[in-house]
């Protein structure tokens, strides 16, 4: 059964928002393939490096907030 990677990416983006700190950074505790796809989609800056967090782009931050609120707020 093939996986819907767009849905996986949306869920990961929403969960990255949960760990938001410093206004635009999130802890990068997700699969590298997911982070790579989010980077390719322009949602986060390049995740490769020793820093333990990733930086959202403005578009990514806005989308992450919207997804987080849609998925997790009651």
N, CA, C, O and CB atoms as a CASP TS submission, in Angstrom:
PFRMAT TS
TARGET T0000
AUTHOR 0000-0000-0000
METHOD Language model
MODEL 1
PARENT N/A
ATOM      1  N   UNK     1       0.841  -1.171   0.000  1.00  0.00           N
ATOM      2  CA  UNK     1       0.000   0.000   0.000  1.00  0.00           C
ATOM      3  C   UNK     1       0.893   1.243   0.000  1.00  0.00           C
ATOM      4  O   UNK     1       1.687   1.437   0.920  1.00  0.00           O
ATOM      5  CB  UNK     1      -0.960  -0.007   1.219  1.00  0.00           C
ATOM      6  N   UNK     2       0.763   2.075  -1.021  1.00  0.00           N
ATOM      7  CA  UNK     2       1.561   3.307  -1.053  1.00  0.00           C
ATOM      8  C   UNK     2       1.086   4.301  -0.002  1.00  0.00           C
ATOM      9  O   UNK     2      -0.097   4.356   0.334  1.00  0.00           O
ATOM     10  CB  UNK     2       1.499   3.949  -2.443  1.00  0.00           C
ATOM     11  N   UNK     3       2.020   5.078   0.505  1.00  0.00           N
ATOM     12  CA  UNK     3       1.712   6.088   1.516  1.00  0.00           C
ATOM     13  C   UNK     3       1.478   7.441   0.856  1.00  0.00           C
ATOM     14  O   UNK     3       2.087   7.764  -0.164  1.00  0.00           O
ATOM     15  CB  UNK     3       2.850   6.186   2.554  1.00  0.00           C
ATOM     16  N   UNK     4       0.591   8.220   1.450  1.00  0.00           N
ATOM     17  CA  UNK     4       0.345   9.583   0.989  1.00  0.00           C
ATOM     18  C   UNK     4       1.347  10.488   1.701  1.00  0.00           C
ATOM     19  O   UNK     4       1.103  10.933   2.823  1.00  0.00           O
ATOM     20  CB  UNK     4      -1.145  10.035   1.268  1.00  0.00           C
ATOM     21  N   UNK     5       2.464  10.755   1.051  1.00  0.00           N
ATOM     22  CA  UNK     5       3.528  11.525   1.698  1.00  0.00           C
ATOM     23  C   UNK     5       3.116  12.973   1.943  1.00  0.00           C
ATOM     24  O   UNK     5       3.650  13.613   2.848  1.00  0.00           O
ATOM     25  CB  UNK     5       4.791  11.487   0.849  1.00  0.00           C
ATOM     26  N   UNK     6       2.179  13.503   1.159  1.00  0.00           N
ATOM     27  CA  UNK     6       1.713  14.870   1.412  1.00  0.00           C
ATOM     28  C   UNK     6       1.008  14.960   2.767  1.00  0.00           C
ATOM     29  O   UNK     6       1.184  15.937   3.495  1.00  0.00           O
ATOM     30  CB  UNK     6       0.764  15.334   0.287  1.00  0.00           C
ATOM     31  N   UNK     7       0.213  13.945   3.103  1.00  0.00           N
ATOM     32  CA  UNK     7      -0.453  13.928   4.408  1.00  0.00           C
ATOM     33  C   UNK     7       0.562  13.748   5.536  1.00  0.00           C
ATOM     34  O   UNK     7       0.437  14.359   6.598  1.00  0.00           O
ATOM     35  CB  UNK     7      -1.505  12.807   4.460  1.00  0.00           C
ATOM     36  N   UNK     8       1.553  12.915   5.298  1.00  0.00           N
ATOM     37  CA  UNK     8       2.616  12.726   6.291  1.00  0.00           C
ATOM     38  C   UNK     8       3.352  14.047   6.507  1.00  0.00           C
ATOM     39  O   UNK     8       3.623  14.434   7.643  1.00  0.00           O
ATOM     40  CB  UNK     8       3.611  11.612   5.840  1.00  0.00           C
ATOM     41  N   UNK     9       3.671  14.730   5.422  1.00  0.00           N
ATOM     42  CA  UNK     9       4.376  16.013   5.519  1.00  0.00           C
ATOM     43  C   UNK     9       3.541  17.054   6.256  1.00  0.00           C
ATOM     44  O   UNK     9       4.075  17.817   7.061  1.00  0.00           O
ATOM     45  CB  UNK     9       4.736  16.530   4.125  1.00  0.00           C
ATOM     46  N   UNK    10       2.231  17.091   5.989  1.00  0.00           N
ATOM     47  CA  UNK    10       1.357  18.033   6.696  1.00  0.00           C
ATOM     48  C   UNK    10       1.333  17.741   8.190  1.00  0.00           C
ATOM     49  O   UNK    10       1.396  18.661   9.006  1.00  0.00           O
ATOM     50  CB  UNK    10      -0.067  17.974   6.128  1.00  0.00           C
ATOM     51  N   UNK    11       1.240  16.460   8.551  1.00  0.00           N
ATOM     52  CA  UNK    11       1.224  16.096   9.971  1.00  0.00           C
ATOM     53  C   UNK    11       2.555  16.466  10.634  1.00  0.00           C
ATOM     54  O   UNK    11       2.571  16.992  11.747  1.00  0.00           O
ATOM     55  CB  UNK    11       0.942  14.582  10.140  1.00  0.00           C
ATOM     56  N   UNK    12       3.657  16.190   9.955  1.00  0.00           N
ATOM     57  CA  UNK    12       4.973  16.532  10.507  1.00  0.00           C
ATOM     58  C   UNK    12       5.124  18.044  10.654  1.00  0.00           C
ATOM     59  O   UNK    12       5.667  18.523  11.650  1.00  0.00           O
ATOM     60  CB  UNK    12       6.096  15.973   9.611  1.00  0.00           C
ATOM     61  N   UNK    13       4.645  18.793   9.665  1.00  0.00           N
ATOM     62  CA  UNK    13       4.731  20.249   9.733  1.00  0.00           C
ATOM     63  C   UNK    13       3.930  20.783  10.923  1.00  0.00           C
ATOM     64  O   UNK    13       4.387  21.674  11.639  1.00  0.00           O
ATOM     65  CB  UNK    13       4.226  20.879   8.421  1.00  0.00           C
ATOM     66  N   UNK    14       2.735  20.233  11.125  1.00  0.00           N
ATOM     67  CA  UNK    14       1.909  20.640  12.269  1.00  0.00           C
ATOM     68  C   UNK    14       2.601  20.296  13.579  1.00  0.00           C
ATOM     69  O   UNK    14       2.570  21.093  14.517  1.00  0.00           O
ATOM     70  CB  UNK    14       0.525  19.966  12.209  1.00  0.00           C
ATOM     71  N   UNK    15       3.222  19.128  13.663  1.00  0.00           N
ATOM     72  CA  UNK    15       3.916  18.741  14.888  1.00  0.00           C
ATOM     73  C   UNK    15       5.196  19.545  15.092  1.00  0.00           C
ATOM     74  O   UNK    15       5.583  19.802  16.232  1.00  0.00           O
ATOM     75  CB  UNK    15       4.238  17.255  14.860  1.00  0.00           C
ATOM     76  N   UNK    16       5.849  19.939  14.025  1.00  0.00           N
ATOM     77  CA  UNK    16       7.003  20.837  14.164  1.00  0.00           C
ATOM     78  C   UNK    16       6.563  22.142  14.824  1.00  0.00           C
ATOM     79  O   UNK    16       7.288  22.707  15.643  1.00  0.00           O
ATOM     80  CB  UNK    16       7.657  21.120  12.778  1.00  0.00           C
ATOM     81  N   UNK    17       5.378  22.611  14.464  1.00  0.00           N
ATOM     82  CA  UNK    17       4.858  23.844  15.060  1.00  0.00           C
ATOM     83  C   UNK    17       4.686  23.689  16.570  1.00  0.00           C
ATOM     84  O   UNK    17       4.838  24.656  17.316  1.00  0.00           O
ATOM     85  CB  UNK    17       3.515  24.231  14.412  1.00  0.00           C
ATOM     86  N   UNK    18       4.374  22.492  17.013  1.00  0.00           N
ATOM     87  CA  UNK    18       4.218  22.221  18.441  1.00  0.00           C
ATOM     88  C   UNK    18       5.507  22.513  19.207  1.00  0.00           C
ATOM     89  O   UNK    18       5.457  22.881  20.381  1.00  0.00           O
ATOM     90  CB  UNK    18       3.795  20.767  18.661  1.00  0.00           C
ATOM     91  N   UNK    19       6.651  22.354  18.561  1.00  0.00           N
ATOM     92  CA  UNK    19       7.943  22.579  19.224  1.00  0.00           C
ATOM     93  C   UNK    19       8.543  23.941  18.872  1.00  0.00           C
ATOM     94  O   UNK    19       9.746  24.149  19.032  1.00  0.00           O
ATOM     95  CB  UNK    19       8.924  21.475  18.844  1.00  0.00           C
ATOM     96  N   UNK    20       7.720  24.858  18.398  1.00  0.00           N
ATOM     97  CA  UNK    20       8.171  26.191  17.990  1.00  0.00           C
ATOM     98  C   UNK    20       8.886  26.902  19.137  1.00  0.00           C
ATOM     99  O   UNK    20       8.411  26.909  20.272  1.00  0.00           O
ATOM    100  CB  UNK    20       6.980  27.035  17.508  1.00  0.00           C
ATOM    101  N   UNK    21      10.019  27.490  18.826  1.00  0.00           N
ATOM    102  CA  UNK    21      10.753  28.318  19.792  1.00  0.00           C
ATOM    103  C   UNK    21      11.495  29.414  19.028  1.00  0.00           C
ATOM    104  O   UNK    21      11.727  29.298  17.824  1.00  0.00           O
ATOM    105  CB  UNK    21      11.754  27.451  20.643  1.00  0.00           C
ATOM    106  N   UNK    22      11.851  30.446  19.721  1.00  0.00           N
ATOM    107  CA  UNK    22      12.556  31.591  19.129  1.00  0.00           C
ATOM    108  C   UNK    22      11.788  32.209  17.959  1.00  0.00           C
ATOM    109  O   UNK    22      12.383  32.864  17.103  1.00  0.00           O
ATOM    110  CB  UNK    22      13.940  31.162  18.659  1.00  0.00           C
ATOM    111  N   UNK    23      10.481  32.003  17.921  1.00  0.00           N
ATOM    112  CA  UNK    23       9.644  32.643  16.920  1.00  0.00           C
ATOM    113  C   UNK    23       9.550  31.961  15.570  1.00  0.00           C
ATOM    114  O   UNK    23       8.561  32.137  14.860  1.00  0.00           O
ATOM    115  CB  UNK    23      10.121  33.979  16.713  1.00  0.00           C
ATOM    116  N   UNK    24      10.582  31.166  15.193  1.00  0.00           N
ATOM    117  CA  UNK    24      10.569  30.572  13.863  1.00  0.00           C
ATOM    118  C   UNK    24      11.354  29.253  13.762  1.00  0.00           C
ATOM    119  O   UNK    24      11.537  28.731  12.663  1.00  0.00           O
ATOM    120  CB  UNK    24      11.124  31.556  12.879  1.00  0.00           C
ATOM    121  N   UNK    25      11.812  28.717  14.887  1.00  0.00           N
ATOM    122  CA  UNK    25      12.594  27.479  14.871  1.00  0.00           C
ATOM    123  C   UNK    25      11.797  26.356  15.536  1.00  0.00           C
ATOM    124  O   UNK    25      10.937  26.606  16.381  1.00  0.00           O
ATOM    125  CB  UNK    25      13.960  27.679  15.589  1.00  0.00           C
ATOM    126  N   UNK    26      12.095  25.122  15.143  1.00  0.00           N
ATOM    127  CA  UNK    26      11.438  23.951  15.710  1.00  0.00           C
ATOM    128  C   UNK    26      12.459  22.823  15.825  1.00  0.00           C
ATOM    129  O   UNK    26      13.380  22.735  15.013  1.00  0.00           O
ATOM    130  CB  UNK    26      10.219  23.515  14.842  1.00  0.00           C
ATOM    131  N   UNK    27      12.304  21.974  16.813  1.00  0.00           N
ATOM    132  CA  UNK    27      13.214  20.845  17.005  1.00  0.00           C
ATOM    133  C   UNK    27      13.018  19.856  15.867  1.00  0.00           C
ATOM    134  O   UNK    27      11.887  19.540  15.498  1.00  0.00           O
ATOM    135  CB  UNK    27      12.977  20.158  18.383  1.00  0.00           C
ATOM    136  N   UNK    28      14.115  19.370  15.314  1.00  0.00           N
ATOM    137  CA  UNK    28      14.037  18.518  14.124  1.00  0.00           C
ATOM    138  C   UNK    28      14.149  17.028  14.461  1.00  0.00           C
ATOM    139  O   UNK    28      15.100  16.364  14.051  1.00  0.00           O
ATOM    140  CB  UNK    28      15.133  18.902  13.143  1.00  0.00           C
ATOM    141  N   UNK    29      13.195  16.522  15.191  1.00  0.00           N
ATOM    142  CA  UNK    29      13.202  15.117  15.566  1.00  0.00           C
ATOM    143  C   UNK    29      12.383  14.250  14.631  1.00  0.00           C
ATOM    144  O   UNK    29      11.718  13.321  15.088  1.00  0.00           O
ATOM    145  CB  UNK    29      12.694  14.963  16.958  1.00  0.00           C
ATOM    146  N   UNK    30      12.410  14.523  13.337  1.00  0.00           N
ATOM    147  CA  UNK    30      11.621  13.771  12.377  1.00  0.00           C
ATOM    148  C   UNK    30      12.520  13.073  11.369  1.00  0.00           C
ATOM    149  O   UNK    30      13.704  13.384  11.238  1.00  0.00           O
ATOM    150  CB  UNK    30      10.636  14.686  11.662  1.00  0.00           C
ATOM    151  N   UNK    31      11.934  12.138  10.674  1.00  0.00           N
ATOM    152  CA  UNK    31      12.609  11.388   9.630  1.00  0.00           C
ATOM    153  C   UNK    31      13.248  12.346   8.619  1.00  0.00           C
ATOM    154  O   UNK    31      12.652  13.357   8.249  1.00  0.00           O
ATOM    155  CB  UNK    31      11.621  10.436   8.927  1.00  0.00           C
ATOM    156  N   UNK    32      14.458  12.019   8.181  1.00  0.00           N
ATOM    157  CA  UNK    32      15.186  12.891   7.253  1.00  0.00           C
ATOM    158  C   UNK    32      14.471  13.030   5.918  1.00  0.00           C
ATOM    159  O   UNK    32      14.527  14.089   5.292  1.00  0.00           O
ATOM    160  CB  UNK    32      16.589  12.358   7.024  1.00  0.00           C
ATOM    161  N   UNK    33      13.794  11.966   5.474  1.00  0.00           N
ATOM    162  CA  UNK    33      13.060  12.058   4.211  1.00  0.00           C
ATOM    163  C   UNK    33      11.938  13.091   4.314  1.00  0.00           C
ATOM    164  O   UNK    33      11.717  13.871   3.387  1.00  0.00           O
ATOM    165  CB  UNK    33      12.485  10.682   3.821  1.00  0.00           C
ATOM    166  N   UNK    34      11.235  13.091   5.442  1.00  0.00           N
ATOM    167  CA  UNK    34      10.156  14.061   5.657  1.00  0.00           C
ATOM    168  C   UNK    34      10.733  15.473   5.679  1.00  0.00           C
ATOM    169  O   UNK    34      10.214  16.368   5.011  1.00  0.00           O
ATOM    170  CB  UNK    34       9.397  13.761   6.981  1.00  0.00           C
ATOM    171  N   UNK    35      11.798  15.674   6.439  1.00  0.00           N
ATOM    172  CA  UNK    35      12.418  17.001   6.509  1.00  0.00           C
ATOM    173  C   UNK    35      12.920  17.441   5.141  1.00  0.00           C
ATOM    174  O   UNK    35      12.820  18.616   4.790  1.00  0.00           O
ATOM    175  CB  UNK    35      13.575  17.003   7.518  1.00  0.00           C
ATOM    176  N   UNK    36      13.455  16.508   4.372  1.00  0.00           N
ATOM    177  CA  UNK    36      13.912  16.831   3.021  1.00  0.00           C
ATOM    178  C   UNK    36      12.771  17.274   2.113  1.00  0.00           C
ATOM    179  O   UNK    36      12.908  18.227   1.347  1.00  0.00           O
ATOM    180  CB  UNK    36      14.611  15.634   2.412  1.00  0.00           C
ATOM    181  N   UNK    37      11.640  16.571   2.208  1.00  0.00           N
ATOM    182  CA  UNK    37      10.480  16.964   1.409  1.00  0.00           C
ATOM    183  C   UNK    37       9.957  18.331   1.830  1.00  0.00           C
ATOM    184  O   UNK    37       9.599  19.147   0.981  1.00  0.00           O
ATOM    185  CB  UNK    37       9.372  15.921   1.532  1.00  0.00           C
ATOM    186  N   UNK    38       9.909  18.590   3.146  1.00  0.00           N
ATOM    187  CA  UNK    38       9.454  19.902   3.624  1.00  0.00           C
ATOM    188  C   UNK    38      10.388  21.008   3.127  1.00  0.00           C
ATOM    189  O   UNK    38       9.939  22.101   2.785  1.00  0.00           O
ATOM    190  CB  UNK    38       9.378  19.921   5.173  1.00  0.00           C
ATOM    191  N   UNK    39      11.669  20.719   3.090  1.00  0.00           N
ATOM    192  CA  UNK    39      12.630  21.687   2.553  1.00  0.00           C
ATOM    193  C   UNK    39      12.389  21.888   1.065  1.00  0.00           C
ATOM    194  O   UNK    39      12.378  23.025   0.592  1.00  0.00           O
ATOM    195  CB  UNK    39      14.082  21.219   2.803  1.00  0.00           C
ATOM    196  N   UNK    40      12.195  20.800   0.316  1.00  0.00           N
ATOM    197  CA  UNK    40      11.940  20.898  -1.124  1.00  0.00           C
ATOM    198  C   UNK    40      10.665  21.697  -1.410  1.00  0.00           C
ATOM    199  O   UNK    40      10.574  22.378  -2.431  1.00  0.00           O
ATOM    200  CB  UNK    40      11.832  19.495  -1.741  1.00  0.00           C
ATOM    201  N   UNK    41       9.684  21.613  -0.512  1.00  0.00           N
ATOM    202  CA  UNK    41       8.423  22.333  -0.680  1.00  0.00           C
ATOM    203  C   UNK    41       8.511  23.786  -0.218  1.00  0.00           C
ATOM    204  O   UNK    41       7.558  24.549  -0.368  1.00  0.00           O
ATOM    205  CB  UNK    41       7.323  21.625   0.080  1.00  0.00           C
ATOM    206  N   UNK    42       9.671  24.167   0.349  1.00  0.00           N
ATOM    207  CA  UNK    42       9.866  25.548   0.776  1.00  0.00           C
ATOM    208  C   UNK    42       9.271  25.865   2.146  1.00  0.00           C
ATOM    209  O   UNK    42       9.066  27.034   2.472  1.00  0.00           O
ATOM    210  CB  UNK    42       9.276  26.465  -0.238  1.00  0.00           C
ATOM    211  N   UNK    43       8.990  24.840   2.950  1.00  0.00           N
ATOM    212  CA  UNK    43       8.380  25.042   4.264  1.00  0.00           C
ATOM    213  C   UNK    43       9.421  25.295   5.357  1.00  0.00           C
ATOM    214  O   UNK    43       9.153  26.009   6.323  1.00  0.00           O
ATOM    215  CB  UNK    43       7.537  23.835   4.631  1.00  0.00           C
ATOM    216  N   UNK    44      10.610  24.704   5.196  1.00  0.00           N
ATOM    217  CA  UNK    44      11.689  24.889   6.166  1.00  0.00           C
ATOM    218  C   UNK    44      12.984  25.166   5.417  1.00  0.00           C
ATOM    219  O   UNK    44      13.128  24.837   4.239  1.00  0.00           O
ATOM    220  CB  UNK    44      11.840  23.640   7.088  1.00  0.00           C
ATOM    221  N   UNK    45      13.915  25.776   6.127  1.00  0.00           N
ATOM    222  CA  UNK    45      15.255  25.985   5.563  1.00  0.00           C
ATOM    223  C   UNK    45      15.980  24.635   5.574  1.00  0.00           C
ATOM    224  O   UNK    45      15.479  23.663   6.140  1.00  0.00           O
ATOM    225  CB  UNK    45      16.066  27.081   6.380  1.00  0.00           C
ATOM    226  N   UNK    46      17.129  24.581   4.963  1.00  0.00           N
ATOM    227  CA  UNK    46      17.886  23.329   4.842  1.00  0.00           C
ATOM    228  C   UNK    46      18.082  22.676   6.210  1.00  0.00           C
ATOM    229  O   UNK    46      18.675  23.285   7.101  1.00  0.00           O
ATOM    230  CB  UNK    46      19.254  23.590   4.178  1.00  0.00           C
ATOM    231  N   UNK    47      17.589  21.434   6.393  1.00  0.00           N
ATOM    232  CA  UNK    47      17.681  20.787   7.701  1.00  0.00           C
ATOM    233  C   UNK    47      19.035  20.139   7.986  1.00  0.00           C
ATOM    234  O   UNK    47      19.287  19.708   9.111  1.00  0.00           O
ATOM    235  CB  UNK    47      16.616  19.754   7.813  1.00  0.00           C
ATOM    236  N   UNK    48      19.905  20.065   6.984  1.00  0.00           N
ATOM    237  CA  UNK    48      21.184  19.394   7.156  1.00  0.00           C
ATOM    238  C   UNK    48      22.133  20.287   7.950  1.00  0.00           C
ATOM    239  O   UNK    48      22.312  21.463   7.635  1.00  0.00           O
ATOM    240  CB  UNK    48      21.797  19.026   5.787  1.00  0.00           C
ATOM    241  N   UNK    49      22.732  19.711   8.977  1.00  0.00           N
ATOM    242  CA  UNK    49      23.695  20.440   9.792  1.00  0.00           C
ATOM    243  C   UNK    49      23.654  19.962  11.227  1.00  0.00           C
ATOM    244  O   UNK    49      22.832  19.118  11.586  1.00  0.00           O
ATOM    245  CB  UNK    49      23.428  21.938   9.730  1.00  0.00           C
ATOM    246  N   UNK    50      24.528  20.493  12.033  1.00  0.00           N
ATOM    247  CA  UNK    50      24.652  20.049  13.421  1.00  0.00           C
ATOM    248  C   UNK    50      23.620  20.677  14.358  1.00  0.00           C
ATOM    249  O   UNK    50      23.409  20.185  15.467  1.00  0.00           O
ATOM    250  CB  UNK    50      26.031  20.361  13.925  1.00  0.00           C
ATOM    251  N   UNK    51      22.982  21.751  13.924  1.00  0.00           N
ATOM    252  CA  UNK    51      21.980  22.414  14.758  1.00  0.00           C
ATOM    253  C   UNK    51      20.809  21.460  14.959  1.00  0.00           C
ATOM    254  O   UNK    51      20.393  20.778  14.023  1.00  0.00           O
ATOM    255  CB  UNK    51      21.503  23.759  14.113  1.00  0.00           C
ATOM    256  N   UNK    52      20.277  21.410  16.174  1.00  0.00           N
ATOM    257  CA  UNK    52      19.219  20.455  16.493  1.00  0.00           C
ATOM    258  C   UNK    52      17.818  20.975  16.192  1.00  0.00           C
ATOM    259  O   UNK    52      16.823  20.351  16.562  1.00  0.00           O
ATOM    260  CB  UNK    52      19.304  20.077  17.936  1.00  0.00           C
ATOM    261  N   UNK    53      17.748  22.112  15.524  1.00  0.00           N
ATOM    262  CA  UNK    53      16.442  22.641  15.150  1.00  0.00           C
ATOM    263  C   UNK    53      16.495  23.110  13.701  1.00  0.00           C
ATOM    264  O   UNK    53      17.568  23.303  13.130  1.00  0.00           O
ATOM    265  CB  UNK    53      16.015  23.801  16.095  1.00  0.00           C
ATOM    266  N   UNK    54      15.323  23.288  13.129  1.00  0.00           N
ATOM    267  CA  UNK    54      15.209  23.800  11.763  1.00  0.00           C
ATOM    268  C   UNK    54      14.489  25.136  11.808  1.00  0.00           C
ATOM    269  O   UNK    54      13.736  25.421  12.740  1.00  0.00           O
ATOM    270  CB  UNK    54      14.458  22.792  10.837  1.00  0.00           C
ATOM    271  N   UNK    55      14.728  25.942  10.797  1.00  0.00           N
ATOM    272  CA  UNK    55      14.065  27.240  10.704  1.00  0.00           C
ATOM    273  C   UNK    55      12.933  27.146   9.688  1.00  0.00           C
ATOM    274  O   UNK    55      13.126  26.678   8.565  1.00  0.00           O
ATOM    275  CB  UNK    55      15.073  28.360  10.310  1.00  0.00           C
ATOM    276  N   UNK    56      11.757  27.595  10.097  1.00  0.00           N
ATOM    277  CA  UNK    56      10.637  27.694   9.173  1.00  0.00           C
ATOM    278  C   UNK    56      10.882  28.841   8.199  1.00  0.00           C
ATOM    279  O   UNK    56      11.505  29.841   8.558  1.00  0.00           O
ATOM    280  CB  UNK    56       9.307  27.897   9.936  1.00  0.00           C
ATOM    281  N   UNK    57      10.398  28.701   6.982  1.00  0.00           N
ATOM    282  CA  UNK    57      10.259  29.859   6.112  1.00  0.00           C
ATOM    283  C   UNK    57       8.975  30.551   6.563  1.00  0.00           C
ATOM    284  O   UNK    57       8.210  29.969   7.332  1.00  0.00           O
ATOM    285  CB  UNK    57      10.218  29.456   4.563  1.00  0.00           C
ATOM    286  N   UNK    58       8.721  31.768   6.109  1.00  0.00           N
ATOM    287  CA  UNK    58       7.479  32.438   6.503  1.00  0.00           C
ATOM    288  C   UNK    58       6.272  31.642   6.020  1.00  0.00           C
ATOM    289  O   UNK    58       5.298  31.480   6.755  1.00  0.00           O
ATOM    290  CB  UNK    58       7.431  33.875   5.940  1.00  0.00           C
ATOM    291  N   UNK    59       6.335  31.146   4.787  1.00  0.00           N
ATOM    292  CA  UNK    59       5.244  30.325   4.253  1.00  0.00           C
ATOM    293  C   UNK    59       5.047  29.064   5.087  1.00  0.00           C
ATOM    294  O   UNK    59       3.916  28.672   5.377  1.00  0.00           O
ATOM    295  CB  UNK    59       5.524  29.948   2.791  1.00  0.00           C
ATOM    296  N   UNK    60       6.155  28.433   5.470  1.00  0.00           N
ATOM    297  CA  UNK    60       6.081  27.219   6.273  1.00  0.00           C
ATOM    298  C   UNK    60       5.512  27.471   7.655  1.00  0.00           C
ATOM    299  O   UNK    60       4.724  26.673   8.165  1.00  0.00           O
ATOM    300  CB  UNK    60       7.442  26.599   6.396  1.00  0.00           C
ATOM    301  N   UNK    61       5.908  28.582   8.264  1.00  0.00           N
ATOM    302  CA  UNK    61       5.397  28.929   9.592  1.00  0.00           C
ATOM    303  C   UNK    61       3.895  29.181   9.537  1.00  0.00           C
ATOM    304  O   UNK    61       3.150  28.717  10.400  1.00  0.00           O
ATOM    305  CB  UNK    61       6.125  30.169  10.146  1.00  0.00           C
ATOM    306  N   UNK    62       3.459  29.909   8.531  1.00  0.00           N
ATOM    307  CA  UNK    62       2.027  30.186   8.388  1.00  0.00           C
ATOM    308  C   UNK    62       1.240  28.890   8.162  1.00  0.00           C
ATOM    309  O   UNK    62       0.192  28.676   8.771  1.00  0.00           O
ATOM    310  CB  UNK    62       1.783  31.166   7.219  1.00  0.00           C
ATOM    311  N   UNK    63       1.761  28.030   7.280  1.00  0.00           N
ATOM    312  CA  UNK    63       1.070  26.754   6.992  1.00  0.00           C
ATOM    313  C   UNK    63       1.084  25.849   8.213  1.00  0.00           C
ATOM    314  O   UNK    63       0.077  25.208   8.515  1.00  0.00           O
ATOM    315  CB  UNK    63       1.730  26.030   5.794  1.00  0.00           C
ATOM    316  N   UNK    64       2.203  25.786   8.916  1.00  0.00           N
ATOM    317  CA  UNK    64       2.303  24.951  10.108  1.00  0.00           C
ATOM    318  C   UNK    64       1.289  25.385  11.158  1.00  0.00           C
ATOM    319  O   UNK    64       0.628  24.544  11.767  1.00  0.00           O
ATOM    320  CB  UNK    64       3.720  25.007  10.686  1.00  0.00           C
ATOM    321  N   UNK    65       1.163  26.680  11.373  1.00  0.00           N
ATOM    322  CA  UNK    65       0.199  27.196  12.350  1.00  0.00           C
ATOM    323  C   UNK    65      -1.221  26.825  11.939  1.00  0.00           C
ATOM    324  O   UNK    65      -2.010  26.384  12.774  1.00  0.00           O
ATOM    325  CB  UNK    65       0.331  28.729  12.492  1.00  0.00           C
ATOM    326  N   UNK    66      -1.553  26.998  10.668  1.00  0.00           N
ATOM    327  CA  UNK    66      -2.897  26.673  10.177  1.00  0.00           C
ATOM    328  C   UNK    66      -3.178  25.180  10.326  1.00  0.00           C
ATOM    329  O   UNK    66      -4.256  24.795  10.777  1.00  0.00           O
ATOM    330  CB  UNK    66      -3.053  27.098   8.701  1.00  0.00           C
ATOM    331  N   UNK    67      -2.216  24.341   9.949  1.00  0.00           N
ATOM    332  CA  UNK    67      -2.399  22.890  10.079  1.00  0.00           C
ATOM    333  C   UNK    67      -2.522  22.478  11.539  1.00  0.00           C
ATOM    334  O   UNK    67      -3.367  21.653  11.886  1.00  0.00           O
ATOM    335  CB  UNK    67      -1.234  22.142   9.425  1.00  0.00           C
ATOM    336  N   UNK    68      -1.682  23.051  12.392  1.00  0.00           N
ATOM    337  CA  UNK    68      -1.726  22.731  13.813  1.00  0.00           C
ATOM    338  C   UNK    68      -3.099  23.048  14.390  1.00  0.00           C
ATOM    339  O   UNK    68      -3.682  22.225  15.096  1.00  0.00           O
ATOM    340  CB  UNK    68      -0.640  23.500  14.573  1.00  0.00           C
ATOM    341  N   UNK    69      -3.615  24.234  14.092  1.00  0.00           N
ATOM    342  CA  UNK    69      -4.913  24.634  14.617  1.00  0.00           C
ATOM    343  C   UNK    69      -6.028  23.761  14.052  1.00  0.00           C
ATOM    344  O   UNK    69      -6.955  23.404  14.779  1.00  0.00           O
ATOM    345  CB  UNK    69      -5.184  26.102  14.299  1.00  0.00           C
ATOM    346  N   UNK    70      -5.954  23.410  12.771  1.00  0.00           N
ATOM    347  CA  UNK    70      -6.980  22.572  12.164  1.00  0.00           C
ATOM    348  C   UNK    70      -6.955  21.152  12.741  1.00  0.00           C
ATOM    349  O   UNK    70      -8.005  20.567  13.004  1.00  0.00           O
ATOM    350  CB  UNK    70      -6.791  22.526  10.646  1.00  0.00           C
ATOM    351  N   UNK    71      -5.761  20.609  12.935  1.00  0.00           N
ATOM    352  CA  UNK    71      -5.627  19.210  13.351  1.00  0.00           C
ATOM    353  C   UNK    71      -5.800  19.000  14.851  1.00  0.00           C
ATOM    354  O   UNK    71      -6.306  17.961  15.276  1.00  0.00           O
ATOM    355  CB  UNK    71      -4.284  18.687  12.934  1.00  0.00           C
ATOM    356  N   UNK    72      -5.386  19.977  15.656  1.00  0.00           N
ATOM    357  CA  UNK    72      -5.256  19.689  17.075  1.00  0.00           C
ATOM    358  C   UNK    72      -6.057  20.558  18.029  1.00  0.00           C
ATOM    359  O   UNK    72      -6.199  20.203  19.200  1.00  0.00           O
ATOM    360  CB  UNK    72      -3.870  19.791  17.434  1.00  0.00           C
ATOM    361  N   UNK    73      -6.583  21.678  17.571  1.00  0.00           N
ATOM    362  CA  UNK    73      -7.397  22.501  18.477  1.00  0.00           C
ATOM    363  C   UNK    73      -8.842  22.041  18.443  1.00  0.00           C
ATOM    364  O   UNK    73      -9.357  21.632  17.402  1.00  0.00           O
ATOM    365  CB  UNK    73      -7.304  23.998  18.100  1.00  0.00           C
ATOM    366  N   UNK    74      -9.489  22.116  19.600  1.00  0.00           N
ATOM    367  CA  UNK    74     -10.893  21.711  19.663  1.00  0.00           C
ATOM    368  C   UNK    74     -11.816  22.891  19.523  1.00  0.00           C
ATOM    369  O   UNK    74     -13.036  22.728  19.554  1.00  0.00           O
ATOM    370  CB  UNK    74     -11.181  20.991  20.957  1.00  0.00           C
TER
END
